[in-house]
């Protein structure tokens, strides 16, 4: 970086020296000190820009992720340039890069900064907020403090002390945002009003779960709107007016929930009389909810307290609350309230929106979430990779929360809507299904069907080789084997690709087959086995040139090419059996487990024979 920085510093130094010599008042020592100061500022700026670019690269967005991001933030396409326009362009400028680094369309995110944080921690958080603003996401921040009660004290002096603490927190955030060249606007006035429930006689002092509602007045929303339109990050106090028009400190969760409702219903075509101009491209509808805390993600019962990677609210919300351990109420005291906040806010936000519960130690995760809208690790990856490998899940791993879709398991074809299933398969595979022969085969061989939402995704498993379960082993003895649990079809509606549906579907598939019997296979899906049973090997095949094979490689234990090399046969070994085998080989036999043990070769050959005999489901 020496050469670029020096090239920047040289004109700055020359201009400074020229001005100083013109005045003729300062000594050479003062001149050099001022020059060193300017040099350090430019070095800090360069370092921060490098950090910003590195954070984007670490997100590793796919082509689909990039397209999704650009559809929300990139400016509208420019008209096709004429030859005259091309000749007039400044040499060396890249208009696409300029547009991406200075996006025209800006979206908002609701952010809860849940302190207290040290200066270093808050500086790191604000650097992340500044980076998000560069990418087009303007944060609307509400401060919170875990060391203060949810509502202010009735004691006047204690109330003033608490109000002073949160006010100081706003000022600190604005200060650190400014240090990272991000304009911020402190909003000390009340933006909300408390609507009391007279029938119950409840008041604001009774806590967060009372029936009092907070709503955002148009004048209060105008403070946020004007800040966003002027390119500033609004930083709000968690305060609202009560029925006596007194400003009261309330739960930040209530302010965020009211903002989510109000900003999602805002009309950008009109504004209050105090605003002189309105830009239609500033849509206040929040695209993300970010909860930055000291606890990290929401702990998972299945992962022994390590965080959930992603949460499907439609099927997991009640289950997470019911399995939340008492010990976690001390280590993660705000997890359930943050989960409830996420559920409430996402009800008002667009369907593609998500919430992220993240530790202050993982600021780069916010950028990755914005660009990819995915968890740090895919929840459908093998559990051993997630908890034992390099880059594994830690307490600070963030949790992404989506509205999601319900997951159901059907074990009879009569329960399946074959018309919707046919439509899904044909859209996903872009081929015409031979319905008569396909469903006739399923009547005899169906094991189960997993359906996500209203047939947004489906996995069809059959039992193959039921007529050939007896075989002769290497020692000449007769043995009986299990029927093959064969993944016949795995399909996701193209409209739902990239929104987490594929992970929800694969996790459900894993819990019903090769992960069955383990603690982390317990799930609340309708019709599931709830983790009770013995795990089974899952087998499937894919065309050798299928681009999805890379995804299958990451989730399978092994694969084998067929003799004609047109197909690859993948499998996932039952994890319960694998654990026992690892224990026997590693600690008893003194060697590691092979991908295919000698006694398993006959099993692989049998799989290939039976799967190769399955007729095509498609019309020619």
N, C-alpha and C positions, 0 to 999 in steps of 0.2 A: 504493500500500500504506500510505500515511500514516494514513488514517482507521482501517482495521482494527487496525493495530498500536497506535495511541493508545488505542483502545477496550479493547485487552487490557492495556495498560500502566497505565491509570488506576486500576483496582481494586488492582493489585499495588502501585502507589505509595502509595495511600491506606492500605492495610493495613500496609505497611512503616512508614509515618510514624506510624501509630497505635501500633504496638508500640514503636517507638523513643521516642516521647514518653512512653509509660507508664513506661519505664525511666528516662528522663531522664538518661542517662549520655553520649550521643554528641553531638558537635558537628554543626552544620549542614553543614560540609564533608564529614564522614564520611557523613552521611545522603545527600547528593547523589551522592557517589562510589558508594555502594552501589546507589542508584537507577539510575545510568548503567550499572552492571554488569548489573543485571537487565534493563534495556532492551536491551542488546546481545545477551544470551542469547536473548530473545524474538525479536529481529530475525533472529538466526541460525536459530532454529527455523522461522520463517516462510519464510525464504529456502530452507531445505532442503526444506520441504514444497512450495514452488513448483517446485523442481527435480524433485521426485518426480512431481508431477502432469504437468509438461512431458515427462518421460521416457515416461510412459504415452501421452500424446497423440502423441509422435513415433513411437511404435510403429505407429500407424495400423492397428489391428486391424480385420479384416473381421467381418461378422456370424458367419461360421463360426468364425473365430479366437476371438471372444468366447465363443461357446457352448462351444467346446472347453475354454477356460480355466475357465469357470464350472463345467463338469461335474467338474473335478478339485478346485476350491478353494472353490466357493460352498457355503454351508451347505444342509442339506436344506430343501425347501420348507416354509414354515410353514402351519399349518392355516388354513382360510378364516376370517377374522375375523367375528364377529357384530356387529350394530349397536351393542351395548353396548361391545364392544372398540374400535370405531372412534371412538366418542364419548370414550373414555377416553384416546386417544392424545394425546401432547404435541404441541401445535401447532408446526409448523416442522421437526419431525424427519422424516427420510426413512429408513425402516428398511432399504431396499435399499442405500443409500449406506453406512449404518453397518455392514451385513454385509460389504460389499466391502472397506471400509477396516479391518475387524477380522474377518478370515475365521475361521470355526470350524475348518474342515478345514485342516490344515497338512501339506504334503508336504516331503520332503527333497531336497537336491541335494548331490552330492559335488563338492567344490571343491578344486582344486590351485592354490595361490598360489605361483607359480614365480618367486621373487625372484633376486637382491636388488633391492629397490625403495627409493627415497628416501621420506622422510616424506610429501611431497606426493603421490607416486604411490600409496603405500599408503593414504593418507587417501581418495583418489578411489576405490580399489578397495573399501574398507570402506563407503563411502557406498553403492556399488552393492549390497553384501551386505545393508545395512540396508534398502534399498528393496525388495529381493527378499523380505525377511522380512515387510515390511508387506503384500506381496501373497500371503503364505501359504507361501512357499518358504523353509524353514530350511536354511541351508548347514551342511554338515559339512566343516570345512576341515582340510586336511593341508598343512603348510608344506613348502616345497622351496627349495633354493638352488642356482642354477647354478654358483656359484663354489666349491662344495664337491664332493669326489668322491662317487660314488653310495653308497659304504659307508664307514664310519669307519675311520680308520687303526689299525694295530696298535700304533703308538706311543701310550703312555698319555697323555702330555701333549698331543699333537696331537689325540687322540680327545676329551679334555676340552675343548679349545678349540673343536672343531667342534660338540660337544654344547652348549656355551655359546652359540654363534652361533644355532643353531636354536631353543634355548630362549628367547633374547632376541627372536627373530622371532615366536614365539607371543605373548609379552608385548606386543610392539608392535601386533600385529593386534587383540588384546583391547582395548588402550588406544584405538585408533582406532575400533573398533566402538562402544565406550562413548561416545565423543565424538558419535556419530551416534545416540544414544539406542537402541542395540541391545544388549541384554544378551548377554554372551559368557562362556563357561566354558573356561578353559585346562585341558587334560587332559595332565598331565605323566607320568602313569603309562603303562605299556605296555598296549596293548589287543590286541596280536597276539603270536603265537608262531611261530618259525621251525621248519618241518618239514624236516629235512635228508634228503637221499637217500643212505642208507648204501651202497647198491650202487655209486654212482659216486664216493663220497667227496668230493662237493662241499661247500663251506662258504660261509657268507655273504659272505666276502671276495672271492669270485670274480666279483662283478658282478651286473648286473641280469638278464642273460639266462640265468643258471644254472637248474638244475632244482629248486632249493630252493623250497618253497611257504610262503607266510605265510597263516595262518588266524587268524580273530578268535575269541577265547574268549568264552563267554557273559558272564563277568564284565567283560571289556573292552567288549563290546557294550552292557552295561548302563550304562556311563558315558555313552555316546552317547545311549541311549534316555532316560535320566533328564534329560539336558540338553535334549533336544528337547521332552520332555513339559512341562518347566518354562519353555518359551519362550526358551531360551538357545541361542546358537550355539556348538557345541563346536569347539574349535581344538586339533588333535592334533599331537604330535611324530611324525616318521617313525621310530619305534622299535619293536622287538619283542624278546621273550625268546628266547635261543638254547637249545640242548639242555642247557646248564649253568645255565639260569635267570639268565643275565646279560642285562641290557638292552643291546641293540646298535642303533646307528643304521643304518637300511637305506634302500633306494630308496623314495621316496614313492609311486612307481607301484605297488609291491608292496602297500603299505598300502591304497591306493585300490582296487586290484583285489580284495583280501581283504574290504574293507568292502562293495564292490558285491555280492559273493557272499553275505556274511553278512547284510547288511541286506535283501537281496531275499528271503532265506529265513526272515526273522524271523517269529515267531508273536506277534501282538499280544494274543492271548488269555491268554498266560502271561508271567510275568516272574520275575526272581530274588527270593529271600526278602528282599533288602535294600530292594526297592521296596514301599512300603505301599499304593500305589494304582496303577491302570492305566486309561488312557483309551483306549477302543477306536478313537477317531478319529485317533490318532497312528500312522499307517502309516509305518514306517521305510523302505519300499521307495523307493530314489532315483528321482526323475523326470527329473533332468538330471545331466549331468557337465559341469562348467565348468573349463576349464584356462586360467588367466590368466597370461600371460607377457609378455616384452618383445619377442618375435619377430613376433607377429601370427599370421595364419592360415597354413595349410599351403600352400607354394608349388605352383603348377600349371605343368606343362611346357607345356600348351597356351597359357597366358597369359604366357609368358616370365617366370615367377617371381612374378607377382602371385598372390594367394591363390585357392585354390578357394573358391567360394561355398558349395557343398554337395558332400558326398561320399556316394556310394552304396557302402557297404562290400561288399555282395554282388557287385558287378561291377567295382569300381575299386580294391580294396585292393592286389592284387598289381601292377596296372598302375602305380599311384602309386609303389610301392617301386622298380619296375624303371626308371622314368623320372626318378627323383630325381637331380638333377645333383650332381656333386662339389662345385661352388662353393657349393651351398646348405647343405652340411654345416658351412660356416663361418658363413654368415649365419643359418641356421635349424638349429642343431645338435640341437635336441630334437624336431623336427617328426615324424620317423619313430617315435620312441619314444612320443610323444603320440598318434600315429595308432594304434599298437599298443595303448596303454592304452585308448583309446576303444573299439576293437574288443573287447577283453577285457571291459571293464565293461558294454558294451551287450548282451553275450551273456546277462547275468544280469538286466538291467533290462527293464521292460515294453516291448512292441514299439513303443509310441508315443513312447518316450524318445529323447533325442538328446544328443549331446555338442557342446560349443561351445569352439573354440580361439580365444581372443580376446586382443588386446593390452590392456595396462593403459590405453591411450589411448582405448579405446572402452567405457567402463563402461556407457553407456546401452544397448549392444547386448545386455547380459544381460537387461534388462527386456523388450526387444522379443522376444528369444528365448523368454522364459517365456510371454508373452502369445500370440504368434503361432506359435511353434515353427517358424519359417521363417528362411531366410537374409536378410541385409540387402537383397540384390537377388536377384530371380529369375534362376536360371541359364539360363532359357529365353529371356530378353530378347536382342535383337540384340547381338552382340559389340561393335559400334561404340559402342553406348550405354553398355555396361559399362566400357569403357576410355577413352573420349574425352569423354563428356558431363559436365555438372556433377553432382557427387555420385558420381563414378566410383569404381571399385575402387582402393584404395591398399594399401600393405603392411599397414596396420593393420585392413583389412577382416576381420571374423571368418569362420571356416569352421565351418559346421554339419555334423555327421557323423551319419548314420543307419545303422541296420542295412541298410535298403534292400531291394531285390529284384533278382534277375538280369534282364538285358535280352537278349532274343533277337530275331534278324531271320530271318524265313522268306521264301524267294523262290518257293516252290511251294505251292499250296493243299493238296497231299497231306501237307505237314508240319504243317498247322494242325489243331488239335482244334476242328472246326466246332461241336460241341455246346457246348463251353465258350465259344467266341467268340460264339455266338448268345445264350447266357445273359448274357454281359457286355453286349452291345449292347442287349438288351431291358431289362435293369435300368438301364442308363445313360440310354437315350432314353425309357424308359417307354412303349414301343410294341411291337407284335408284328411280327417280321421275316418277310418273304416269302422264306423260306429257299430254296425251289426256284429262283426266278428270280434271287435275289441271288447265290447261289453258282455258278449257271450262268454268270452274267456274269463273275464273278471267274476262272473257269477260262480265259477268253479274254483278259481285260484286266488281270489281277493283275500288279503290279510287285513289291511286297513287303509283308509284314505285320510290324510291330514289336509284340512281346508283352512286357509287364513282369510278372515273377513268374508265378504260376499264373493268368494271365488277369485280373490286377487292373487292367490297362489295355492298350489296343491301338490302333494306328494302321494303317489300311489304305490303301495307295496303289495306284492303277491308272494305266494308260497309256491316254489318250483321244486320239482324232483320228488314230489310226494309218493310217486309210484316206484321209487328206486332208493329206498332208505337203508337197505341191508347191503353190506359189502364185506369183502374179505381183506383183512389187514395184512401187513408185511409178514406177520408170523403165521398166516394161514387161518386165523380165527375169524369167525363171523362177528361183525359188529353192526350196530345201528346208528345212523347219523340223523341229524335234524334236517328238515326241509330247508331249502335256501330262502332266506328273507331277501327278496329281490326288489330293488327300487326300480319299478317299471317306468314311471314318469315323474319328473320333477319340473314344475312349470311355475313361472311368475309372470303375471300380466305386465307387458312392456311399460304401462303407465306407472307401475309400482316398483320398477327396477331402480335401485339406488335409494329407496326410502326405508330400508331396514326389513322389508317383508321377507327377503330371501334368508336373512339370518333367523328371523322368528320361525320360519318354516323348517330350516335345517336343525335348529335347536330342538324343536318338537320332534323331528324325525330321530335325532340322536337319543332323546329321552325315551322313545318307545322301542328302540332296537339295541344298538351296541352300547349305550350308556345305561341301560335299564339295570336296576339293582343297586346303583350307587346313590349316595346322598344328594349329589347335585343333579340327579335326574328327576327329582320331585318337582312337579310343576302343576299349575292350576288349570291347565287346558281342559276344556269340556270333553269328557269321554276318555281322558288319558288314564294310564295305569298308575299314575302318581308315584312312580319310582318303585313299585312293588313288582318283583319278578326276577327272572334270570336273563341277563343280557344275551343278545343273539348277534352273530356276524351279519353285517349288511353288505350286500353285493350289488353292483350295477355295472353297466357298460356304456361306453361313449365312443363315437366315431374318432378315429385316430387323429383327424385333422380338426376336431372340434375346438374352437378357441376357449371354451369354458374349462378345458382339461386342466389348465393351470390352477384354477379354483379348486378342482377336484383333487389335484396332487396335494394341496395344502391340508386337506381334510381327511384324506385316506391314509391307511397304514401301508398300502402297497398296491401295485397294479401289474398287469401282465398283458402283453400283446397276444391277440389270437393268432392262430397259425397262418391265416390269410392276411394278417397285419392291417385289416380294415377297422378293427375295433381294439379298444383298450378295456380290460376288465379291472375295475377298482373294487377294493373292499375295505371295510372298517372292522377290525376284530373286536369282539365283545370285550369291553374294558375290564370287566370283572375277571374274566379268564386271563387276560393279559397280565393283570396285577399279580395273580397267583403264579403265573409262569415266570414273571420277572423275579419274584421272590425265590422261586425254586432254582432258577438258573444262576442268578447273580450271587446269592448267598449260599446256596447248596451246591450247585455244580461248578461254580467259579468261572462262569463265562456269561457274556451278554446274550440277549435273545436275538435270533436272526429274524429278518423280515419274513422269511418262509422257513419254518423248521422242517427237518427231514420228514417227520411224520405228517406234515401238512401238505406235502406236494401232491398226494393223491386227492386231497380235498380241492385244490386249485384246479386240477385237471377235470374233476367232476363238475365244478362250477362252469368251466368253459363249455363242456359238452352240453349241459342242460340249458344254459343261457343262449347258446348258439342256435338251439332248436326252437326258441320262442319266435313265432311269426311276427312280421312287421304289423304295426298298428295303423299304417297309413295307406291310403289309396295310391296306386301308381300313377 
